[in-house]
Amino acid sequence: MKTGLLPWQVWALLSAAFAAMTAIFAKIGIENINSDFATFIRTIVILAVLTGMLAALGEFQSPGSISGRSYLFLVLSGLATGASWLCYFRALKLGEAAKVAPIDKLSVLLVALFGVAFLDEKLSGPNWLGIALIAAGAVLVAYQG
C-alpha cells in the first residue's frame, strides 16, 4: 500500500496554506489603503520575487521559444488573475476574511465545471460529491445568519 503524498499534493497543500496566509495578511494590510493600490503593491512584490527566483535558478526562457498559443493563454490567465486579485482585495476590504475566502474558493467548483466542459476532463461520482460539499461548505461558512 502506498503511503505519503504525491508531489502535486504537497504543492497543492502548500498553495492552500499560502493562500490562507494571503487572506489574513491582506486583510490586515488593506486596513488603511485603497484595495486596488494594495493589489498593485502585492503585484510588484510577486514580480520582484519571481524575477529573483528565475534568475537564481537560471530558469528564464527565450521569449521566442514560447508558442503564440501559450502566450495567448498566459496573457488571458494573467488578465483573469489580475481581475481575481482586484475583486478579492475589494471583497476583503469590505467583508470578513473568514467569509470572503470560502466564497473565493468556489473557484474549485468552477474549475471542475470548466475542466469537464472545456478540457474534456472526467470526474467520478465521489469527485462530484466532493465538489458539491465544497460548494455547500463555502455557502455555509459565508452565511450571515
ChimeraX attribute file (.defattr): number of C-alpha atoms within 10 A of each C-alpha:
attribute: neighborCount
match mode: 1-to-1
recipient: residues
	/A:1	2
	/A:2	5
	/A:3	5
	/A:4	7
	/A:5	10
	/A:6	10
	/A:7	8
	/A:8	9
	/A:9	11
	/A:10	12
	/A:11	12
	/A:12	12
	/A:13	12
	/A:14	12
	/A:15	12
	/A:16	12
	/A:17	11
	/A:18	12
	/A:19	13
	/A:20	15
	/A:21	12
	/A:22	16
	/A:23	19
	/A:24	16
	/A:25	12
	/A:26	20
	/A:27	20
	/A:28	13
	/A:29	14
	/A:30	18
	/A:31	12
	/A:32	9
	/A:33	10
	/A:34	13
	/A:35	24
	/A:36	17
	/A:37	13
	/A:38	19
	/A:39	20
	/A:40	15
	/A:41	12
	/A:42	14
	/A:43	14
	/A:44	11
	/A:45	12
	/A:46	12
	/A:47	12
	/A:48	10
	/A:49	12
	/A:50	12
	/A:51	13
	/A:52	12
	/A:53	13
	/A:54	12
	/A:55	11
	/A:56	10
	/A:57	8
	/A:58	9
	/A:59	10
	/A:60	11
	/A:61	9
	/A:62	7
	/A:63	8
	/A:64	7
	/A:65	7
	/A:66	10
	/A:67	9
	/A:68	10
	/A:69	9
	/A:70	10
	/A:71	12
	/A:72	11
	/A:73	11
	/A:74	12
	/A:75	12
	/A:76	12
	/A:77	12
	/A:78	12
	/A:79	12
	/A:80	12
	/A:81	12
	/A:82	15
	/A:83	11
	/A:84	13
	/A:85	19
	/A:86	18
	/A:87	16
	/A:88	22
	/A:89	23
	/A:90	19
	/A:91	19
	/A:92	23
	/A:93	22
	/A:94	12
	/A:95	13
	/A:96	14
	/A:97	22
	/A:98	14
	/A:99	18
	/A:100	21
	/A:101	22
	/A:102	18
	/A:103	18
	/A:104	14
	/A:105	14
	/A:106	17
	/A:107	12
	/A:108	13
	/A:109	17
	/A:110	13
	/A:111	12
	/A:112	18
	/A:113	16
	/A:114	13
	/A:115	14
	/A:116	13
	/A:117	11
	/A:118	10
	/A:119	10
	/A:120	9
	/A:121	11
	/A:122	10
	/A:123	14
	/A:124	8
	/A:125	8
	/A:126	9
	/A:127	12
	/A:128	14
	/A:129	12
	/A:130	13
	/A:131	19
	/A:132	13
	/A:133	13
	/A:134	17
	/A:135	19
	/A:136	12
	/A:137	16
	/A:138	19
	/A:139	15
	/A:140	14
	/A:141	14
	/A:142	16
	/A:143	9
	/A:144	7
	/A:145	4
